[in-house]
């Protein structure tokens, strides 16, 4: 009976692999639709992480503006930290941390290749007044996680905003 179960399980796995099924994060690699890209994001917090991710994943080659196929400008960064919840004595029990950034993709001549790409990420962070140092470390870690989420979303949005990847059958809603 045990051999029968192993055989059936093996067939199921082979069938799933054969039909193109991939585990999340496996086999789903993609690259920028532009081979050479200039990235301009001077004072944006996520800029070093964005450059590092693009280079580590080999999504595109970062070059100077003159030899680039596309220019990506990351700007309009907004950060907020708002009280989200209060405890029974009126002290803040949690914060809502929000980070938003806007990117534009242009040709080297300055013609837009897509609409503005706005990416936002929010997380709720629990807060305890008696553990100030711990709360500061937790907040830094949460901000790092938010920034990485935004970087990942921004890369996906840039890849899928390419005009050739957008279906011509899609109509805009008005």
C-alpha positions in Angstrom: 0.0 0.0 0.0 2.8 2.4 0.9 4.5 1.8 -2.5 1.2 2.7 -4.2 1.0 6.0 -2.4 4.6 6.8 -3.3 3.9 6.1 -7.0 0.8 8.3 -7.0 2.5 11.1 -5.2 5.5 10.9 -7.6 3.1 11.0 -10.6 1.4 14.1 -9.2 4.7 15.9 -8.7 5.9 15.0 -12.1 2.6 16.2 -13.7 2.8 19.5 -11.8 6.4 20.2 -12.8 5.7 19.2 -16.4 2.8 21.6 -16.8 4.8 24.6 -15.7 3.8 24.8 -12.1 6.4 26.6 -10.0 6.6 27.1 -6.3 6.4 30.7 -5.2 9.7 32.4 -5.7 11.0 29.6 -7.8 11.3 29.8 -11.6 9.6 33.1 -11.7 12.6 35.2 -12.6 12.1 38.1 -14.8 14.2 41.0 -16.2 13.6 44.6 -17.0 12.3 45.1 -20.5 15.2 47.5 -21.0 18.8 46.1 -21.3 20.5 49.3 -20.2 18.9 51.6 -17.7 19.8 54.8 -16.0 18.5 55.1 -12.4 18.0 58.5 -10.9 17.0 58.7 -7.3 19.3 61.1 -5.5 17.9 61.5 -2.0 15.3 58.8 -1.8 15.8 56.4 1.2 15.3 53.2 -0.9 17.8 54.2 -3.7 20.8 52.2 -2.4 18.6 49.2 -1.7 16.9 49.5 -5.2 20.3 49.7 -6.9 21.6 46.7 -4.9 18.5 44.6 -5.7 18.7 45.4 -9.4 22.4 44.5 -9.6 22.1 41.4 -7.4 19.2 40.0 -9.4 20.8 41.0 -12.7 17.6 42.6 -13.9 19.3 45.2 -16.1 22.6 46.9 -16.6 22.8 50.3 -14.8 24.6 52.7 -17.1 25.0 56.5 -17.6 22.1 58.5 -19.0 23.6 58.9 -22.5 23.8 55.1 -23.2 20.6 54.0 -21.5 17.5 52.7 -23.2 15.3 53.9 -20.4 15.6 56.4 -17.6 13.9 55.6 -14.3 13.4 58.5 -11.9 12.3 57.7 -8.4 11.0 60.7 -6.5 8.2 62.1 -4.4 9.0 60.1 -1.3 6.5 60.3 1.6 6.8 58.8 5.0 4.3 59.0 7.9 4.0 57.6 11.4 0.5 57.9 12.7 -1.0 56.8 16.0 -3.2 53.7 15.2 -4.4 52.4 18.5 -4.5 53.5 22.2 -4.4 51.5 25.4 -6.8 51.8 28.4 -4.9 54.8 29.9 -4.7 56.7 26.6 -1.2 55.9 25.7 -0.3 55.0 22.1 -0.4 51.2 21.7 0.5 51.0 18.0 1.5 53.1 15.1 0.7 52.9 11.4 3.9 53.3 9.4 3.4 54.4 5.8 5.9 54.8 3.0 5.1 55.9 -0.6 7.3 56.6 -3.5 6.6 57.6 -7.2 8.6 56.5 -10.2 8.6 57.5 -13.8 10.1 55.7 -16.8 11.3 57.9 -19.7 13.3 57.5 -22.9 16.7 59.2 -22.7 15.1 62.1 -24.7 12.6 62.6 -21.9 9.5 61.0 -23.5 7.4 59.1 -20.9 7.3 55.3 -21.5 4.5 54.7 -19.0 2.2 56.4 -16.5 3.6 57.4 -13.1 4.1 54.3 -10.9 3.0 55.0 -7.3 4.0 52.3 -4.7 2.8 52.4 -1.1 3.3 50.1 1.8 1.9 50.2 5.3 2.5 48.2 8.5 1.1 48.4 12.0 3.8 48.4 14.7 3.0 47.7 18.3 4.4 50.2 20.7 5.2 50.0 24.5 6.3 53.1 26.3 8.3 51.2 28.9 10.5 49.6 26.3 11.8 52.6 24.4 15.1 51.1 23.1 13.3 47.9 22.1 10.6 50.0 20.3 13.2 52.0 18.4 14.9 48.8 17.2 11.5 47.4 16.3 10.6 50.5 14.4 13.9 50.5 12.4 13.4 46.8 11.5 9.8 47.6 10.4 10.9 50.5 8.3 13.5 48.2 6.7 10.8 45.7 5.9 8.5 48.4 4.5 11.3 49.7 2.3 12.1 46.2 0.9 8.5 45.6 0.2 8.3 48.9 -1.8 11.5 48.0 -3.7 10.1 44.6 -4.7 6.7 46.1 -5.7 8.4 48.9 -7.6 10.5 46.5 -9.6 7.5 44.4 -10.5 5.5 47.5 -11.5 8.4 48.8 -13.7 8.7 45.4 -15.4 5.0 45.1 -16.1 4.5 48.7 -17.1 6.4 48.3 -20.3 4.1 49.1 -23.3 4.8 45.8 -25.0 3.8 43.8 -21.9 0.4 45.5 -21.6 -2.3 43.7 -23.4 -3.9 45.7 -26.3 -7.2 44.2 -25.3 -7.3 45.9 -22.0 -9.5 49.0 -22.0 -9.1 51.8 -19.5 -11.9 52.3 -17.0 -13.3 55.9 -16.9 
